Amino acid sequence: MTWYLTKLAITAALIVSISEVSKMSSFVGALLASVPLVSVLAMCWIYFETKDIEQISSLTTSIFWLVLPSLSFFVVLPILLKAQVPFLISMVIGLVVMIGCYFATVFLLGKLGANL
């Protein structure tokens, strides 16, 4: 239980830190947010708990393919915000587009024989 709480505290602290840094500098906040901290932490937690290199390798391959559709969110959101669409509506539309891209990517990769 202590290990679980430690993982939770470290992960939450990173997210809150990025949010706070972003208030002071959007560039530094974006730089920190763009680094795959959550993915790296997940890989570290898996390694420390299981030492299963194959599982980490599989995770990184899946992350690669699923990062691609997530980029749609970062294209759609600023376009909507610059078009004066209210923030919450822009977020919802961006998330819906991203989820649609996830489904399309998983469907296409499945048709191509990729195993996520």
C-alpha positions as CSV (number, residue, x, y, z in Angstrom):
1,M,0.0,0.0,0.0
2,T,2.9,2.4,0.8
3,W,4.3,1.8,-2.7
4,Y,1.0,2.5,-4.3
5,L,0.6,5.8,-2.4
6,T,4.2,6.8,-3.2
7,K,3.5,6.2,-7.0
8,L,0.3,8.2,-6.7
9,A,2.0,11.1,-4.8
10,I,4.9,11.4,-7.3
11,T,2.6,11.3,-10.3
12,A,0.2,13.8,-8.9
13,A,3.0,16.1,-7.8
14,L,4.4,16.1,-11.4
15,I,1.0,17.0,-12.9
16,V,0.4,19.8,-10.3
17,S,4.0,21.1,-10.8
18,I,3.5,21.3,-14.6
19,S,0.2,23.2,-14.1
20,E,1.8,25.7,-11.7
21,V,4.9,26.2,-13.9
22,S,2.6,26.8,-16.9
23,K,1.0,29.7,-15.1
24,M,4.4,31.4,-15.0
25,S,5.7,30.4,-18.4
26,S,3.6,28.7,-21.1
27,F,6.8,27.7,-22.9
28,V,8.3,25.9,-20.0
29,G,4.9,24.4,-19.1
30,A,4.5,23.1,-22.6
31,L,8.0,21.8,-22.7
32,L,7.4,19.8,-19.5
33,A,3.9,18.7,-20.6
34,S,5.3,17.5,-23.9
35,V,7.8,15.2,-22.3
36,P,6.1,11.9,-21.9
37,L,6.4,12.0,-18.1
38,V,3.4,9.8,-17.4
39,S,4.6,7.2,-19.9
40,V,8.1,7.2,-18.5
41,L,6.7,6.9,-15.0
42,A,4.5,4.0,-16.1
43,M,7.4,2.3,-17.6
44,C,9.5,2.8,-14.5
45,W,6.7,1.5,-12.2
46,I,6.3,-1.6,-14.4
47,Y,10.0,-2.2,-14.5
48,F,10.5,-1.8,-10.7
49,E,7.5,-4.0,-10.0
50,T,7.9,-6.8,-12.6
51,K,11.2,-6.4,-14.4
52,D,9.2,-7.4,-17.5
53,I,11.1,-5.8,-20.4
54,E,8.7,-7.4,-23.0
55,Q,5.7,-5.7,-21.3
56,I,7.6,-2.3,-21.4
57,S,8.5,-2.8,-25.0
58,S,4.9,-3.6,-25.9
59,L,3.7,-0.6,-24.0
60,T,6.1,1.8,-25.8
61,T,5.0,0.5,-29.2
62,S,1.3,1.0,-28.3
63,I,2.1,4.5,-26.9
64,F,3.8,5.4,-30.2
65,W,0.7,4.4,-32.3
66,L,-1.7,6.1,-29.9
67,V,0.2,9.4,-29.6
68,L,-0.6,10.0,-33.3
69,P,-4.3,10.4,-32.9
70,S,-3.9,12.4,-29.7
71,L,-2.2,15.1,-31.7
72,S,-5.5,15.9,-33.3
73,F,-6.6,17.5,-30.0
74,F,-3.7,19.9,-30.2
75,V,-4.6,20.9,-33.7
76,V,-8.4,21.3,-33.1
77,L,-8.3,23.1,-29.7
78,P,-6.3,26.2,-30.7
79,I,-8.2,26.5,-33.9
80,L,-11.5,26.6,-32.0
81,L,-10.2,28.9,-29.4
82,K,-8.9,31.4,-32.0
83,A,-12.3,31.2,-33.6
84,Q,-13.7,32.5,-30.3
85,V,-15.5,29.2,-29.5
86,P,-16.0,29.1,-25.7
87,F,-13.3,27.1,-23.9
88,L,-15.5,24.3,-22.5
89,I,-17.1,23.7,-25.9
90,S,-13.7,23.8,-27.6
91,M,-12.4,21.2,-25.1
92,V,-15.4,18.9,-25.7
93,I,-15.1,19.2,-29.4
94,G,-11.4,18.6,-29.3
95,L,-11.8,15.6,-27.1
96,V,-14.6,14.2,-29.3
97,V,-12.4,14.6,-32.4
98,M,-9.4,13.0,-30.6
99,I,-11.6,10.0,-29.4
100,G,-12.8,9.6,-33.0
101,C,-9.2,9.6,-34.2
102,Y,-8.3,7.0,-31.5
103,F,-11.1,4.7,-32.8
104,A,-10.1,5.2,-36.4
105,T,-6.4,4.5,-35.6
106,V,-7.2,1.4,-33.6
107,F,-9.6,0.2,-36.4
108,L,-7.0,0.8,-39.1
109,L,-4.1,-0.8,-37.2
110,G,-6.3,-3.8,-36.5
111,K,-7.0,-4.1,-40.3
112,L,-3.3,-3.9,-40.9
113,G,-2.6,-6.7,-38.3
114,A,-1.0,-4.5,-35.6
115,N,-1.5,-5.8,-32.1
116,L,-1.9,-3.0,-29.6
